[in-house]
Amino acid sequence: MHLSLLVAFWVSAALVVYIYFGYPLTVWAVGLLWRTKLDREPWTGPISVVVVAYNEATRLRAKLDSIFASDCAAQIQEVLIGSDGSTDATSYLIDEYADDRVRLIEFPERRGKPACLNDLIAQCTSEVVVLTDARQELHPEAISKLAANFADVRVGAVSGELVLKASAGETSAARGIGFYWRYEKFIRRCESRFRSVPGATGALYAIRRNVFRPIPEDSILDDVVLPMRIIERGYHCAFEPEAVAYDEPSQSASKESIRKRRTIAGCVQLLRDHRRWLNPSGNPIWWEYVSHKILRLFSPLLLVIAAVTNVALAGDPWYLCFASVQGAFYLTAFMGWHYQRIGRRSAVFGPSLMFVALNLTTLAAWWDAMRGRFTPKWQQAGS
């Protein structure tokens, strides 16, 4: 019994450390030692841009202005706007927009983003297709920086970078989002330097049209499934940090929790529907995919096992010390929650609160996924 507790404690604790610290540091190190060098040269061919929108009339004009303000605007051959069952003034706005490169494709019945992407990409005529959302503003060089990666014939997809704008009155929820997003971007940079990123930034990414394969219409995370289907064909998915899309961080903890739960539920769906990606022989980036997308789903269970077995072993002074450290960590998370509740900022308690909140959100996402709560039909969360 004692040996079983020891094994359970050390395995669970080691996996938690690996998931959040070991993997990022390891992929950073291997990326320095075995770097994949890609050829980047200015793309001179035509470019197609695809935007799927649901009731985004208030944002579409600014989005189109942002697209045509690109330094490669002359190369943008077409902008396809897929209206996914919109009931607002989307159709009127596109009709009034003064650029005949903009095409509106209306889908009377709302089907979700993946189904629309399948249809829209099939209608594109350029080799490079840029996929972006209506919400974000693009940097003038964003599209050209993405396209430059396709000078390397090994590249099949490229992820842009989402930058969250800072605001003077940002809430603790917004600060937490910013910290977590910086952590994620560090991992993506390292993965891209080594081999490929297992997914893209949904706000802005690009694909090579002739390697695209339609994705399941019920996919929650189209920005993971679409690039992974390209990767499994032997192409690279690069991360381009200079291709920037700007967004406002959510100031609401509840709205951000819903967004994160949806993302994690999408990872549960990956585990259920794309089991072949768990097989090293069928996934060229098996290690990155499992470490980044899958193992985190089991982090709450591992934390519970580590805590329970640690308490059971606390008769030993060393394990009592470990238990005290765990207890202190969760106490700081509670203090972080208390500070957040009264509207105060705490750099000391914030990281532990974010970690605990992420794992509680993961538990909720498992429940959501089992109930089929989330669908590809995304609702605006607002800011």
Summary of the structure (lengths in Angstrom):
residues: 383
radius of gyration: 22.1
end to end distance: 51.1
largest distance: 75.2
contacts: 1265
relative contact order: 0.14
helix: 56%
strand: 15%
